[in-house]
Amino acid sequence: MPNDKKKVTASDVVIERDKNKKEQMYNKYVKDMTPKHNIFANICKAFLVGGIICTIGQGLTNLYKSWGQEKN
């Protein structure tokens, strides 16, 4: 099996013959390839995007009201 510090490639996994080593290599490959998420950054981005969407909606509502369109 390749050194733990070396990244495992898909071709390394495919050419491995030993079933146990292949499974370990595959799991390491998946772990290496899975993106790491920053939850705090994702929450901040969601808050900002949601705020922008609400601001645009409120701006359109105010614009339509200024043009004389009222709620029915």
C-alpha positions in Angstrom: 0.0 0.0 0.0 1.3 3.5 -0.7 2.7 5.6 2.0 -0.1 7.4 4.0 1.4 10.8 3.1 1.2 10.1 -0.6 -2.1 10.8 -2.3 -3.7 7.7 -3.6 -4.9 8.0 -7.2 -7.8 6.2 -8.8 -5.4 4.2 -11.0 -3.5 3.0 -7.8 -6.8 1.6 -6.5 -7.7 0.0 -9.8 -4.4 -1.8 -10.3 -4.2 -3.2 -6.7 -4.9 -6.9 -6.6 -5.2 -7.5 -2.8 -8.8 -7.0 -1.8 -8.1 -5.7 1.7 -5.4 -3.3 0.5 -7.7 -2.2 -2.4 -10.5 -1.4 0.1 -8.1 0.6 2.3 -6.7 2.4 -0.7 -10.2 3.2 -1.9 -11.2 4.6 1.5 -8.1 6.8 1.6 -8.8 7.9 -1.9 -12.4 8.9 -1.0 -11.2 10.7 2.1 -8.6 12.6 0.2 -11.0 13.6 -2.6 -13.9 14.6 -0.4 -14.0 18.4 0.0 -13.6 19.8 3.5 -16.4 22.2 4.4 -16.2 25.2 6.7 -19.6 25.4 8.4 -19.1 28.9 9.8 -18.2 30.2 6.3 -21.2 28.4 4.8 -23.6 29.9 7.4 -22.2 33.4 6.7 -22.6 33.0 2.9 -26.2 31.7 3.3 -27.0 34.7 5.6 -25.6 37.2 3.1 -27.2 35.6 0.0 -30.6 35.4 1.8 -30.3 39.0 2.9 -29.5 40.1 -0.7 -32.5 38.2 -2.0 -34.8 39.8 0.6 -33.4 43.2 -0.2 -34.0 42.8 -3.9 -37.6 41.6 -3.1 -38.2 44.5 -0.8 -36.8 46.9 -3.4 -39.1 45.6 -6.1 -42.1 45.8 -3.7 -41.3 49.5 -3.0 -40.8 50.2 -6.7 -44.2 48.7 -7.6 -45.9 50.6 -4.8 -44.3 53.9 -6.0 -45.8 53.1 -9.5 -49.2 52.8 -7.9 -49.5 49.0 -7.6 -51.1 48.2 -4.3 -51.9 44.8 -2.7 -55.3 43.4 -3.6 
